[in-house]
């Protein structure tokens, strides 16, 4: 298995009414999050990784122009249980924040190896349900600044 790159994307999917789509991770009951994923290779632009991850994790196909890039990155420590996926010695990840506004809720076609459930919540509730501080903060930002 090729080690993951410590550069990722976070895509906050929301409706015009600021309802947020959350996904529950496989094997981690109660770990709710937005669409996330690492770049496939060092030359993959973050915006393209965001479109790819969105399609892979939810079945939602977005055009590049549909994604809003927030020009915001978070750097955080990688959870110990997930460090084996990276080059040995890698401890931190840089995450690029994007959002996608949809006119209304759509069903998510989940990637079964990554997520077991999805739900739509008002942005304040969605932020409170996320296990990741970076995801929580991104949802709060998008919730306050969208619509």
C-alpha positions in Angstrom: 0.0 0.0 0.0 1.3 3.4 -0.9 1.6 5.7 2.1 -1.0 8.5 2.3 0.2 12.1 1.7 -0.2 14.4 4.8 -2.2 16.9 2.7 -5.9 16.5 2.6 -9.2 18.3 1.8 -12.3 18.9 3.8 -15.6 19.5 1.9 -18.5 20.9 3.8 -21.6 20.0 1.8 -24.7 22.1 2.7 -28.0 23.3 1.4 -29.0 26.9 0.8 -30.8 26.7 4.1 -27.5 25.8 5.8 -28.2 22.2 6.5 -25.0 20.2 6.6 -24.3 16.7 5.3 -22.4 14.5 7.8 -21.0 11.0 7.3 -20.4 8.5 10.0 -17.0 6.7 9.7 -16.8 2.9 9.3 -15.3 1.2 12.3 -15.6 4.4 14.4 -19.2 4.6 15.8 -20.1 8.2 16.6 -17.3 9.7 14.5 -19.3 12.1 12.3 -17.6 14.2 9.7 -17.9 16.1 6.4 -16.3 14.7 3.2 -12.5 14.4 3.8 -9.6 12.7 2.0 -6.0 12.9 1.2 -4.5 14.0 -2.1 -3.7 11.0 -4.3 -0.4 12.3 -5.4 1.8 15.4 -4.8 0.7 17.0 -8.1 -3.0 16.6 -7.5 -4.5 20.1 -7.0 -6.6 20.3 -3.8 -9.7 21.5 -5.7 -9.5 18.3 -7.9 -9.0 16.2 -4.8 -12.1 17.8 -3.2 -14.2 16.9 -6.3 -12.8 13.4 -6.4 -13.4 12.8 -2.7 -16.9 14.2 -2.9 -17.8 11.9 -5.7 -16.1 8.8 -4.1 -17.7 9.3 -0.6 -21.2 10.6 -1.5 -21.8 10.0 -5.2 -22.3 13.8 -5.7 -20.6 15.0 -8.8 -19.6 18.7 -8.7 -18.1 20.9 -11.3 -14.9 22.8 -10.3 -16.9 26.1 -10.4 -19.4 24.6 -7.9 -16.8 24.3 -5.1 -16.0 27.3 -3.0 -12.4 27.3 -1.8 -12.1 29.1 1.5 -8.4 29.9 1.3 -8.2 28.3 4.7 -6.0 25.4 5.9 -5.8 23.7 9.2 -2.7 21.8 10.4 -3.4 19.2 13.0 -1.9 16.2 14.6 -2.8 12.9 13.0 -4.5 10.5 15.4 -2.1 7.8 16.5 -4.4 5.0 15.3 -4.2 6.4 11.7 -0.4 7.2 11.5 0.4 3.8 10.1 -1.2 5.0 6.8 1.5 7.6 6.3 5.3 7.6 5.8 6.9 6.6 9.2 7.5 9.7 11.3 4.6 11.7 9.9 2.7 13.3 12.7 0.8 16.2 11.2 -1.6 16.8 8.3 -2.5 20.0 6.4 -6.2 20.2 5.4 -7.6 22.5 2.7 -11.2 23.7 3.3 -13.9 23.7 0.6 -17.7 23.9 0.5 -20.4 22.9 -1.9 -23.9 24.5 -1.7 -26.8 22.4 -3.0 -30.3 23.8 -3.5 -31.7 21.0 -1.3 -30.8 17.8 0.5 -29.8 14.9 -1.7 -29.3 11.3 -0.6 -25.6 10.3 -0.3 -24.4 7.2 -2.0 -21.9 6.2 0.7 -18.6 4.4 0.1 -19.2 1.4 2.3 -15.5 1.0 3.1 -15.4 4.5 4.6 -18.9 5.4 5.9 -21.9 3.6 7.4 -24.5 6.4 7.6 -25.3 10.0 6.6 -27.5 12.7 7.9 -28.4 16.3 7.3 -28.5 18.7 10.3 -28.8 22.5 10.8 -25.2 23.9 10.8 -25.1 24.5 14.6 -26.1 20.9 15.4 -23.8 19.5 12.7 -20.8 21.4 14.2 -21.6 20.0 17.6 -21.7 16.4 16.3 -18.3 16.4 14.6 -15.4 14.7 16.4 -12.8 16.8 14.6 -12.2 20.4 15.8 -11.2 21.4 12.3 -14.4 20.0 10.8 -16.4 21.7 13.6 -14.7 25.1 12.9 -15.2 24.8 9.1 -18.9 24.0 9.5 -19.3 27.0 11.8 -17.5 29.3 9.3 -19.6 28.0 6.3 -22.8 28.2 8.4 -22.2 31.8 9.4 -21.0 33.0 6.0 -23.3 31.2 3.6 -26.9 31.6 2.7 
